[in-house]
Amino acid sequence: MHITRYTDYSLRVLIYLAAQGDRLATIQEIADSYDISKNHLMKVVHQLNKKGYIETIRGKKGGMRLHMAPSDINIGILVRETEQDLSIVECFSSKNACKITPVCGLKSMFGEALNAFLEVLDKYTLADIIQDQHRPQLLRLLQIA
C-alpha cells in the first residue's frame, strides 16, 4: 500500500499540533520542523480546517491548533478522507480497460488487502501516535519549544 504525499503531510500536521498541545502553530513553523515546502502545506492545512480537524486563527498572533482531541481523530477515517483514489489496481477504477477483469481474481484479492489495511488503521487514533512516553522525544525531534 502507498499513501500520497498529501495524506502524509496531513498526518504530519496533525502530529505536530497534537504534540505541542494548545499553543498556536504556523504553517511556516511546521514546514521548517519537517523540512518540507510551506506551499505544499498550505492546501493541506486549508482542507484540514474545512474538515474540522484543526482551527485556524487569522491575524498577527494567529496560527492553528487541533479542533478536536487527538483521541477523536481516527487514522483510518483521515486516510479515507485525504486519499482521492484508493484504486490500487486498474480494475478498481471506473476507467478500467483491462480485458481479463471478468475472470481475474486480482480484484478480489486486492480488495481484501485494501480492506485489511484500512481496518488496521481504523484501530488507531492520533493519540496512539503521540503516546505520552514518546512525547518528550517527539517535541525534541520536531524542535517544539
Secondary structure, DSSP 4 states (H G I P E B T S, - for coil): ----HHHHHHHHHHHHHHHHTTS-B-HHHHHHHHT--HHHHHHHHHHHHHTTSEEEE-STT-EEEESS-GGG-BHHHHHHHH-S----SGGGSTT---TTGGG-SHHHHHHHHHHHHHHHHHT-BHHHHT-GGGHHHHHHHTT--
